[in-house]
Amino acid sequence: MTSPNMEQARFNMAEQQIRPWDVKDTKVLDILQTVPRENFIPYAYKGLAFADTEIPIGENQHMMEPKIEARMLQALAIKPSDHILEVGTGSGFITACLAKLGNHVVSYEIHESLTEQAREKLALAGISNVSLHTANVLTDKPSASTFDVIAVTGSLPEYDDSLQQLLSPGGRMFVIVGQSPVMQAMLVTCDADGQFQRNVLFETDTQALEGVPTVNEFVF
């Protein structure tokens, strides 16, 4: 059972952080207030569960700010039938949101400790339509050939088309590209003919994805 203060903080997150960032999708707003974000972070940081900040989760990794998570989920326009690839499981919170919105999530994380923590938290939340892997998806190709949605939860120093090759026709990918302090959040789409288009959504600054190879090391 959550406290009234926790519920007020959850409400404030939606109304004061997320909505002002042009998040209007009611499904996304509902998911971010339904999935218990506070249960996916270390106990020491539960007081920051709904704060407008990145939160440490171990292994020198952080959860993204709620407003970035919201914009990502809104941009991906996830449908109930979608098969989803998540690059960077992290705390498992976004994994949970993706699983609630889509059909199945395949999530990759390079830190085994985070994979196992996320597995436990997802099980406690009753979420079973996920497959978690400890591997670097940027160098170890997923067994599934393509996905309807790809969510990259850390930034890349520069754009490379390796991940977009995993999109099905009609697929969407959210990725943040650039160097701190200015990065660009992009939505990459694949049309019915297999042609790709990149659209810049907003500027931000977020933690870099770990284990990113140099351009000539990508294997796709």
N, C-alpha and C positions, 0 to 999 in steps of 0.2 A: 504493500500500500504506500502511495506517495503522499507527501505532505502538501498542505495547501500552498505553502511557499514554493515548492517545486512545481506545482501546477501553474501557479502564477508566472513563474519564470519561463515555463514552456509556452504559455500564452504570449508573454512579452516577446519571446524570441520570434514568434510568427508575426506579431503585429508591428514590432519596432525594428526588426532586422530584415526579415524575409520579404514581407509585403512591400516595403519601401524600395526594395531592389527589383521591382517590377515582376514579382512572382504572383501570378493571378490564377494559375492552374489549381483548382480546388482539390484534385487528386493528390497533387504534390503537397499542398498545405496540410491535407488530412494525414498523409503518410508521415510527415515530419513531426506531427503532433501525436500520432498513434504509436509509432515504434518508439520504445523507451530509450532515448538517446543516453540517459544517465546510466543505463545498465551495460553500456558498451565501452565505458571508459574506466581507467583505474580509480579505485575508491578514493584516493587522495585528491582527485580532481573533480569529484561529483558536484562540488559547489560551483564549478565552472561549466557544467554540462550544457547550459544554454547561453553561455556568454559569446560575445562577438569576437572570438579569438580562436587560434589553433590550440589544440589540447594535446599534451604529451601522452603517448600510449605505450611507451617502451621502445627499445631498440633504436633510440634517437629518431623515432617517427612521431607524426602528429596527425590528429584529425583535422580536416579542413573546417573553415568557419561555416556555420550553418547557412549563411546566405549564399556561399559558393556551392555548397551541396544542393541547395534548393534550385539555383539557376541551372546547375548541371542536370538535375532530374527533369526540370521543366523543358530544357532544350532537347533532351533525348526523346520526349513524347512517347514514353514506353506504353506498348499495348499488351494486353493479357497473354497474347500468343508469342511474344518476343522471347528469343533465346539470346542471352546477354553474356558478354565477356567483361569481367572487371579486372583491370590491371592495377594491382595493389589492394589486397584485402584490408590491411590495416586493422582497425578495431572491429570490423564486421558490421558496423552500423549502416554504411551505404549498401553493403551486401544485402542486409535485411530489407532496406527500402526498395532496392532493385527487385528482390525476390517477391515482395508484396505487390509490385506493379506488373511484373512480367511472368513468363512461364517458368524459366529456369535460368540460374546464374552459374557460370563457371568462373571462379575467382582464383587469381594467382597472387601469391605473396612470397617474397624471397626469404623472410624470416620465419623459421618453423615455430618459434614461440608465439608469434602473432597469429599464425594459422591456427594453432591449437587453442589459443584464447578465443579467437573468433568462432571456432567450431563449437566450443562450449557455450558461448553466449547465444549463438544462433539456435542451438538445441534448446536452451532454456526459454528462448522466445517462441519456441514451437515452429521454427522455420526449417523446412526440410528440402525445399526445392533448390538446393545449392550443392555445388561440387567444389570443394576447396583443394588447392594444390600448392605445395611449397616448391616453387621453381621460378625462374626468371622468364616470363612469357616473351620478353624481347629477344631472347636467344633460343628458347625451347618452344617450338611451335605447338599450339594446342591441338588435341586430337580431332576436335570438330573443325571442319573446313572453313565455315563462315558463320557469322553471327548477325542478328538483326540490330543489335546495339552493342557498342563498346564504350565503357566508362573508364577513363584513365584518371586515377585519383591523385597523381603527382605530376609535377610539371616536367617537360622535356626541354633541353637546352635549345634545340632547333627541330623544326618539323622534318619528319622522314615518313615516306609513304608506306613503310613496312606494315604498320598496323592497319592502315586503311584497306590493304589487300584482303583482310579477314572479314570485311563487310559484305553482307548479302546485298543484292539489288534492293533498293529501298531502305538500306541500313543507315544508321546514324552513329557517329562517334563524337564524344566530347573529349577534348584534350587541351591542356594549357601549355603554351610554348613560349620560350624566351628566357632571358636572364634577369635575375633580381636587380633592381626593384620593379621593373616594368615587364610584365608578361601579358600575352593575349590568350584569352579563352576562346576556343574555336569550336564550331560545329561542322563536322565533315560529313557530307551525305554522298550516297552512292545511288545514282538513278537506275532506271530499269535497263539501260544499255551498258551499265557498268562504268559510267563516267563519274568522276568525283568532283565535288565542289566544296570549297572551304569558305566559311563565313565567320568573321570575327564578331564575337558577342559582346565582350567587354574586356577592360584591362584589369589585371590583378597582380598579386605576388604571392606565390604559395610554394611550399616545400618541394624540392626536386625529387623526382622519382629515383629511387636507388637502383643501381645496377644497370644504368643506361649505357649501352655500348657506343663507341664512336660510329659515325655513319657507315664506314666500310666494314664494320663488324656485324651489321644486321644480316640475318640469315634468310629472311622471307623473300 
